[in-house]
């Protein structure tokens, strides 16, 4: 019983008092409280708007930003890259025919022009040369025989022509003698007529002999020319085969050094298989890799500079590859007038600079990530402790600077790096 009394909940309702608004004073206090709450709400709303207008209520550490001043000056569009030294002339020698290769040199050997480098044994090519040479000899023999036959035919025709001329002369003399005798009454008219017929016969024989002589000459000459043409055509075949046989011996095209040897000693290679390369050590170039975005601006003959041991050497673009590999394009630089650094070696590393363009007295600013982030459409202009987003227009750019076409003035400062933190805020606070 005592426990139940101890845990019984007491009734305290008699202590409660109802609160009532009493009189005009209570109503006034109520209106005052409500007005205060409304004022506080308005102040909070205004503060929220102002903070949002200033940057979404966030501020940014200036140490995480990079700011650059807009200036006026000359914008040099240049391209700097590290390159490697390569031989300007380093041809690869190929097998002109299939066969077994006998190497006469090894990689790194210094060679002289015309020196024998390798020998290819091609029985097939040599056999073909022998066969075609035999055919040439046969055709030339026929051509020589045709010449002799033509000479003989012309001699026979000439002999017949000469005989016809003699016969005609004799007939003419006989006719003249008979005419005199007939006038003196020594011969009859029949005898005179017979002499006249003999002269006519001789004239016909002479005309026929002349015609035969001309035809024999034309026929013999035509046959001789045909045989000579066949011989010349076959001789060209033999000359070409001889050139190929001679090319089985690979020789150095110039003074230089053996580069890469493509096959081991005694290898049986196919036609057009690479054998070895020869490097010209007297003339070098520098090969660089250019970003694809700059490759379209590269032109053959553009001026360049190559640095070696602190010395700048004038050069120019000599070649630009049409192929893009991993976002880059290969280009070659050639030293002007052959004035290259002494002691250059294959694959040596050198730095190069190419001047693409120079724009005089333009408005520009240091290039930074803001160009890629905004696409060059806007920038955050620093104004004291604030940075305000402003539309701009950019122009030509280099690796270090970008041209400002509109939207900014000289002396203004913009955030060139770190603005990616701002999102799309129109204004931000910088601490």
C-alpha positions in Angstrom: 0.0 0.0 0.0 2.8 2.3 0.8 4.4 1.5 -2.5 1.3 2.4 -4.5 1.1 5.7 -2.6 4.8 6.4 -3.4 4.3 6.0 -7.2 0.9 7.6 -7.6 0.8 10.6 -10.0 -0.3 13.7 -8.3 -3.0 16.0 -9.6 -1.6 19.5 -10.2 -4.5 20.9 -12.2 -5.3 23.3 -9.4 -2.0 25.1 -10.0 -2.7 25.8 -13.8 -3.8 29.3 -14.8 -5.2 30.3 -18.2 -3.5 33.1 -19.9 -5.7 35.7 -21.4 -5.0 38.9 -23.3 -6.0 41.6 -20.9 -6.7 45.1 -22.1 -5.2 47.2 -24.9 -1.6 46.7 -23.7 -1.6 43.0 -24.4 -2.9 43.5 -28.0 -0.1 46.0 -28.6 2.5 43.6 -27.5 1.1 40.9 -29.8 1.4 43.2 -32.8 4.9 44.2 -31.8 6.1 40.6 -31.6 4.6 39.8 -35.0 6.2 42.9 -36.7 9.6 41.9 -35.2 9.3 38.4 -36.6 8.4 39.8 -40.1 11.3 42.3 -40.0 13.7 39.5 -39.1 12.4 37.4 -41.9 12.9 40.3 -44.4 16.5 40.9 -43.1 17.3 37.2 -43.5 15.9 37.1 -47.0 17.9 40.2 -48.0 21.0 38.7 -46.5 20.4 35.4 -48.3 20.0 37.3 -51.6 23.1 39.4 -51.1 25.2 36.4 -50.1 23.9 34.4 -53.1 24.6 37.4 -55.3 28.1 37.5 -54.0 28.8 33.8 -54.8 26.4 31.4 -53.4 27.5 32.2 -49.9 31.0 30.9 -50.5 34.4 32.6 -50.5 37.6 31.3 -52.1 41.2 31.3 -51.0 43.3 33.5 -53.3 46.3 31.1 -52.8 44.3 28.5 -54.9 43.8 31.0 -57.7 46.2 32.5 -60.3 45.5 36.0 -61.4 47.1 37.7 -64.4 46.9 41.3 -65.7 45.6 42.2 -69.1 48.4 43.9 -71.1 49.0 45.3 -74.5 52.1 44.0 -76.5 53.3 41.7 -79.2 51.8 38.3 -79.2 54.2 35.8 -80.6 52.7 32.5 -81.6 55.5 30.0 -81.2 55.9 26.4 -80.6 58.5 24.9 -78.3 59.3 21.2 -78.3 62.0 18.7 -77.5 63.3 16.8 -80.6 65.7 14.1 -81.5 68.6 14.3 -84.0 68.1 12.1 -87.0 70.1 11.8 -90.2 68.6 13.8 -93.1 69.5 11.0 -95.5 69.3 7.4 -94.2 68.0 5.2 -97.0 67.2 1.5 -96.6 68.6 -0.8 -99.2 66.3 -3.6 -100.5 66.8 -6.9 -102.2 66.1 -6.4 -105.9 65.5 -10.2 -106.3 65.1 -13.2 -104.0 68.2 -15.1 -103.0 70.7 -15.8 -100.2 72.4 -12.7 -98.6 76.1 -12.6 -97.8 76.7 -9.5 -95.5 80.0 -7.7 -95.9 79.5 -5.3 -93.0 77.8 -5.0 -89.6 75.8 -2.3 -87.8 78.0 0.7 -86.9 80.6 0.2 -89.6 81.9 3.4 -91.3 81.7 3.0 -95.1 82.7 4.8 -98.2 80.7 5.6 -101.3 80.6 2.6 -103.6 81.8 0.1 -101.0 80.3 -3.3 -101.2 77.9 -3.9 -98.3 76.1 -7.2 -99.2 75.9 -9.7 -102.0 72.7 -11.5 -103.0 73.0 -14.8 -104.8 70.1 -15.2 -107.2 70.6 -18.2 -109.5 67.2 -17.5 -111.1 68.1 -14.0 -112.1 71.5 -14.9 -113.4 70.0 -17.8 -115.4 67.5 -15.5 -117.0 70.2 -13.1 -117.9 72.1 -15.9 -119.6 69.0 -17.0 -121.6 68.2 -13.5 -122.7 71.8 -12.8 -123.7 71.8 -16.0 -125.8 68.6 -14.8 -127.5 70.2 -11.4 -128.2 73.2 -13.1 -129.8 70.9 -15.1 -132.1 68.8 -12.1 -133.1 72.0 -10.0 -133.8 73.3 -12.9 -135.9 70.1 -12.8 -137.9 70.3 -9.1 -138.2 73.9 -9.3 -139.5 72.9 -12.0 -142.0 70.0 -9.8 -143.2 72.5 -7.0 -143.8 74.7 -9.4 -145.8 71.7 -10.7 -147.8 70.6 -7.1 -148.5 74.1 -6.2 -149.7 74.1 -9.3 -151.9 70.7 -8.6 -153.4 71.6 -5.0 -154.1 74.8 -6.2 -155.7 73.0 -8.6 -158.0 70.4 -6.0 -158.9 73.1 -3.5 -159.6 74.8 -6.0 -161.8 71.6 -6.7 -163.8 71.0 -2.9 -164.1 74.5 -2.4 -165.3 74.2 -5.2 -167.9 70.8 -3.8 -169.1 72.5 -0.4 -169.5 75.3 -2.0 -171.6 72.8 -3.9 -173.7 70.9 -0.7 -174.3 74.0 1.2 -175.4 74.9 -1.6 -177.8 71.5 -1.7 -179.3 71.6 2.1 -179.8 74.9 1.8 -181.6 73.7 -1.0 -183.8 70.6 1.1 -184.7 72.7 4.1 -185.6 75.0 1.9 -187.8 72.0 0.3 -189.6 70.5 3.7 -190.2 73.6 4.9 -192.0 73.9 1.7 -193.9 70.2 1.8 -194.9 70.7 5.4 -196.1 73.6 4.1 -198.3 71.6 1.2 -199.5 73.8 -1.3 -197.8 71.1 -3.0 -195.7 67.5 -3.7 -196.2 64.5 -2.1 -194.4 63.9 -5.4 -192.6 67.4 -5.3 -191.1 66.8 -1.7 -190.0 63.5 -2.6 -188.4 65.2 -5.5 -186.6 67.8 -3.1 -185.2 65.0 -0.7 -184.0 63.3 -3.6 -182.2 66.5 -4.6 -180.5 66.8 -1.1 -179.1 63.2 -1.1 -177.8 63.9 -4.5 -176.2 67.0 -3.0 -174.5 65.0 -0.1 -173.2 62.5 -2.4 -171.7 65.2 -4.5 -170.1 66.9 -1.4 -168.7 63.6 -0.1 -167.2 62.9 -3.5 -165.6 66.5 -3.7 -164.2 66.0 -0.3 -162.6 62.7 -1.3 -161.1 64.2 -4.5 -159.7 67.1 -2.7 -158.2 64.8 -0.3 -156.4 62.6 -3.1 -155.1 65.5 -5.1 -154.0 66.9 -2.1 -152.1 63.6 -1.4 -150.4 63.0 -5.0 -149.4 66.4 -5.6 -148.1 66.4 -2.4 -146.1 63.0 -3.2 -144.5 64.1 -6.6 -143.5 67.4 -5.3 -142.1 65.6 -2.6 -140.1 63.1 -5.1 -138.6 66.0 -7.4 -137.5 67.8 -4.4 -136.0 64.7 -3.4 -134.1 64.3 -6.8 -132.7 68.0 -6.8 -131.7 67.7 -3.4 -130.0 64.6 -4.5 -128.1 66.3 -7.7 -126.9 69.4 -5.7 -126.0 67.3 -3.4 -123.8 66.0 -6.6 -122.0 69.6 -7.8 -121.5 70.7 -4.4 -120.2 67.9 -4.3 -117.6 68.7 -7.8 -116.5 72.3 -6.9 -116.2 71.4 -3.9 -114.1 69.4 -6.1 -111.8 72.3 -8.6 -111.6 74.7 -5.7 -110.8 72.2 -4.5 -108.1 72.5 -7.9 -106.4 75.7 -6.3 -105.0 74.5 -3.7 -102.5 76.9 -0.7 -102.4 77.0 2.4 -100.2 75.3 5.3 -101.9 77.5 7.8 -100.0 80.0 8.1 -97.2 78.3 7.2 -94.0 77.7 4.6 -91.4 75.8 1.3 -91.4 72.5 1.8 -89.4 70.2 -1.1 -88.8 70.9 -4.5 -90.4 67.5 -6.1 -91.0 68.5 -9.7 -91.6 71.1 -12.2 -90.3 74.0 -13.5 -92.3 73.0 -16.1 -94.9 69.3 -15.4 -94.9 67.3 -16.4 -97.9 65.2 -13.2 -98.6 62.3 -12.5 -101.0 62.2 -9.7 -103.6 62.0 -6.2 -102.1 62.9 -7.4 -98.6 64.8 -4.7 -96.5 68.5 -5.6 -96.0 70.2 -2.7 -94.2 70.2 1.1 -93.9 73.0 3.6 -94.4 73.2 6.8 -92.4 74.6 10.0 -93.8 76.6 11.5 -90.9 77.3 14.8 -92.7 73.8 16.2 -92.6 71.4 16.0 -89.7 67.8 17.1 -89.0 65.7 17.4 -85.8 62.5 15.6 -85.6 59.8 17.0 -83.2 56.3 16.1 -82.2 53.7 18.9 -82.6 50.2 19.0 -81.0 47.5 18.4 -83.6 46.0 21.8 -82.8 49.2 23.6 -84.0 50.0 21.2 -86.9 47.6 22.9 -89.3 49.5 26.2 -88.9 52.9 24.6 -89.8 54.2 25.3 -93.3 57.3 24.2 -95.1 60.0 26.8 -94.8 58.8 28.4 -91.5 61.7 29.8 -89.5 62.8 27.9 -86.4 65.6 27.9 -83.8 67.4 24.9 -82.4 69.3 25.2 -79.2 72.5 23.2 -78.5 74.8 23.8 -75.6 73.3 27.2 -75.1 73.8 28.3 -78.7 70.9 29.0 -81.0 71.1 27.7 -84.6 68.8 29.0 -87.3 66.6 26.3 -89.0 63.4 25.9 -90.9 60.6 23.4 -91.2 61.5 20.9 -93.9 58.7 18.4 -93.6 55.3 17.9 -91.9 53.8 14.4 -91.6 50.1 14.2 -92.8 49.4 11.5 -90.2 48.2 12.1 -86.7 49.4 9.7 -84.0 48.2 10.0 -80.4 47.1 13.6 -81.0 50.5 14.6 -82.4 52.1 15.2 -85.8 55.8 14.6 -86.7 57.7 17.5 -88.2 61.3 17.9 -89.3 63.6 20.9 -88.9 66.6 21.4 -91.2 69.6 23.6 -90.3 70.0 26.7 -92.5 72.8 26.6 -95.0 74.1 23.3 -93.4 75.4 25.2 -90.3 74.7 22.6 -87.7 76.2 22.1 -84.2 79.5 20.2 -84.1 79.5 16.7 -82.8 75.9 15.8 -83.4 74.9 12.2 -83.0 72.0 10.1 -84.0 69.0 10.3 -81.5 70.6 13.2 -79.5 68.0 15.3 -77.7 67.7 19.0 -78.6 65.1 21.7 -77.9 63.5 23.6 -80.8 61.3 26.6 -81.2 59.1 27.5 -84.2 57.7 31.0 -84.8 54.2 30.5 -86.2 53.1 34.2 -86.2 53.7 37.6 -84.6 50.8 40.0 -83.9 51.9 43.5 -83.0 50.3 45.7 -80.3 47.4 43.5 -79.3 45.5 43.1 -76.0 46.5 39.9 -74.4 46.7 38.0 -71.1 48.6 35.0 -69.7 47.1 31.8 -71.0 45.5 29.5 -68.4 42.8 26.8 -68.0 40.1 29.5 -68.1 40.4 29.5 -71.9 39.5 25.8 -72.2 36.9 25.9 -69.4 34.9 28.8 -70.8 35.7 28.2 -74.4 37.1 31.8 -74.4 33.6 33.2 -73.9 33.9 34.7 -70.4 36.4 35.4 -67.6 36.3 36.4 -63.9 37.5 40.0 -63.5 39.1 40.7 -60.1 37.6 43.8 -58.3 39.2 44.0 -54.9 38.0 41.1 -52.9 35.5 40.0 -55.5 35.6 38.4 -58.9 32.9 39.2 -61.4 32.0 37.0 -64.4 32.2 39.0 -67.7 31.6 38.0 -71.3 34.8 38.2 -73.4 36.0 37.3 -76.9 39.4 35.7 -77.4 41.4 35.5 -80.6 44.7 34.0 -81.5 46.5 32.1 -78.8 50.0 30.8 -78.2 51.4 28.4 -75.6 51.8 31.3 -73.1 49.3 34.0 -74.0 45.9 34.5 -75.5 44.6 37.5 -77.5 41.7 39.5 -76.0 39.4 40.8 -78.8 36.7 42.4 -76.6 35.4 42.4 -73.1 38.5 43.4 -71.2 40.8 46.4 -71.0 44.5 46.9 -70.3 45.3 46.9 -66.6 42.4 44.7 -65.5 43.1 41.4 -63.8 41.3 38.1 -64.4 41.4 34.7 -62.8 43.4 32.5 -65.3 43.5 29.4 -63.2 41.2 28.0 -60.5 38.0 29.5 -61.8 36.7 26.0 -62.3 35.8 26.1 -58.5 33.3 28.9 -59.2 30.7 26.9 -61.1 28.3 29.3 -62.8 28.4 32.0 -60.1 28.2 35.5 -61.4 30.2 36.9 -58.5 32.5 35.3 -55.9 34.4 36.5 -52.9 38.1 36.1 -52.7 39.9 36.0 -49.4 
